[in-house]
């Protein structure tokens, strides 16, 4: 079963009014998120539960981004 997260499409829709540098950063983020989602699905298929939680928030000139860490639970726990 393939899960459609639409990460790339959503990022492109939101990047229309951004600078070229911002668009490149968003494309990189979308690609990394796509890989992360795929890896989370593989971990779940291998028998663990995965929860991503915010560990911190990065700030710069009025902008911010959530930094994430995984919480992993195995079936035997």
C-alpha positions, -999 to 999 in steps of 0.1 A, spaced: 0 0 0 14 34 -10 7 64 12 3 97 -6 16 125 17 17 152 -11 48 167 6 63 179 -27 31 192 -41 22 211 -9 57 226 -7 55 238 -44 20 253 -38 33 273 -9 66 284 -26 50 305 -54 58 339 -38 92 329 -24 127 339 -36 148 314 -55 169 308 -24 137 301 -3 123 279 -30 155 258 -31 154 255 7 118 244 6 125 218 -22 153 204 0 130 203 30 103 185 10 127 159 -3 141 153 32 105 150 46 96 125 18 126 104 28 118 107 65 82 96 59 94 66 39 118 57 67 91 60 93 69 36 73 98 11 71 104 13 108 67 7 115 67 -22 91 97 -36 110 77 -36 142 82 -4 161 60 26 167 74 60 159 63 94 172 80 126 162 79 154 188 93 189 188 125 191 208 132 227 202 124 257 180 150 274 159 145 312 155 162 336 131 150 372 122 114 366 131 112 332 114 111 299 132 112 261 126 105 231 148 133 207 154 122 171 159 133 140 178 118 105 175 102 86 203 104 48 195 84 21 211 90 -16 203 62 -42 204 79 -60 233 80 -29 255 
